[in-house]
Amino acid sequence: MIKLVALDLDGTLVGRDLKVSPRVREEIARVRGTGVEGCIVTGRMYRATLPYARELALTAPVICYQGAAIVDPETDDVLFDVAVENEIVLDLVRTAKRDGMHVQLYRNDNYYCEQRNRFSGLYARLSRVEPIIVPNLEEAFATSDATKGVVIADASDAAAYAPRVEAHFSGRAYVTRSYPEFIEVLNPHVDKGEALRFVAARLGIEMSDVLAIGDSWNDEPLLRAAGTAVAMGNAPESLRTLADAVVADVENDGVAEALRRYIPG
């Protein structure tokens, strides 16, 4: 019996138009009406996620930053917060800049970069949050940890660069991808699956009673953790292979299809 639905946001609940479709909204409302809990599990910043939790009347803790932060959407209380250590933060900045890549760092639900360009513009458009521009990221984070770091590039360049980042930080950081353009670097003890276990335990729900729906590489730990795993039709092959079911893509309301299939009535 499904008691908690864990929903990825970008590519799952919303496409690049950033809108929840009427059909998906209606299905979530129906499911919530049966007493099933719902939580958003995303790589986004908290303030870029909260409007969706409120739109969908989801009151379970919000998992953001790939699981590095978990926040109560009703009180804004931070329930869990694990940052990237300063040594790794500075290494990421130096490595990305040496390789000519755009990099952003996150702290206190803000994000920082050294210039406005098409990559920071892409992130700002998708998150609806503007960056804080600093002259030098190394100086701005000289003694500070970061919630996460993100390298942004064209999708083909990100796909080629990601294995280099993974190799460089092997064992020292968790490296994943969300949008095809994003390479995300987090504390090695963080991922969506671990965060989902935290939320389920807080709600008194067994993982076998959790349905998770996702669409990208960063959703692999999420789907592995849940009792029932659903991949969107737009997901990479690796995610679709491990899922219990594959539904339509985000443009064709795959979330609504999954909810109707697994939580009828």
Summary of the structure (lengths in Angstrom):
residues: 265
radius of gyration: 17.7
end to end distance: 12.7
largest distance: 56.1
contacts: 939
relative contact order: 0.17
helix: 41%
strand: 23%
